[in-house]
Amino acid sequence: MSPTIIIADDHPLVLKGLKEYLFEKEYNVLASAKNGKEALTLIKAHSPDIAILDIKMPFYSGLQIAEKCKEGELDTKIVLITFEKDEKIYNKAKALGIYGYVLKEFALEEIENCITSVTNDKPYFSPELIDYIEVNRTPEELKILTKTEIKIVRLIAQNMTGVEIADTLFVSARTVEKHKSNIIKKLKLPSKQNSLLIWAKENSEYL
């Protein structure tokens, strides 16, 4: 059975386009709103399965509505649509248990996949958004290392010795040492013992 949906966006054209698209695909759209206050009223009145909300709206933002739904223990699953590629907003959305985060430029391409995923109780986040956050989260220094050098730093972070790394990568221990020397130069690390190991440990979450 098709999930019940309400949609809200303060841009009339976006709202109209999304509404028409969902009707065309025969989704059960109960109502639409053009601001956060209307959206929250509709969620409380209709208890839809899914609410597709713009993040930035007058009165309440999509995140504030999600917060109020969480506080009120409402079962509606929140999907945010936005132009915002912002890690802080993304993290806040995840912390609030939001089910979907779709970038507006891909909304019509992705909204069906998103609704299907959410209906099956699986969160959906735009792949473009995840890629953007991953790339921008990576320390600048890592971007200058080759794939092999990143592999070596990753293995160093796992406390592997030069010999163990050589065995893992099927190269000689001498080749590993040469790579390590290049990595230290590229990262401009001090030439004291364990400087690379310390850096690898500190940045292990990005490797």
Secondary structure, 3 states (H helix, E strand, C coil): CCCEEEEECCCHHHHHHHHHHHHHCCCEEEEEECCHHHHHHHHHHHCCCEEEEECCCCCCCHHHHHHHHHHCCCCCEEEEEECCCCHHHHHHHHHCCCCEEEEHHHHHHHHHHHHHHHHCCCCEECHHHHHHHHHHHCCHHHHHCCHHHHHHHHHHHCCCCHHHHHHHHCCCHHHHHHHHHHHHHHHCCCCCCCHHHHHHHHCHHHC
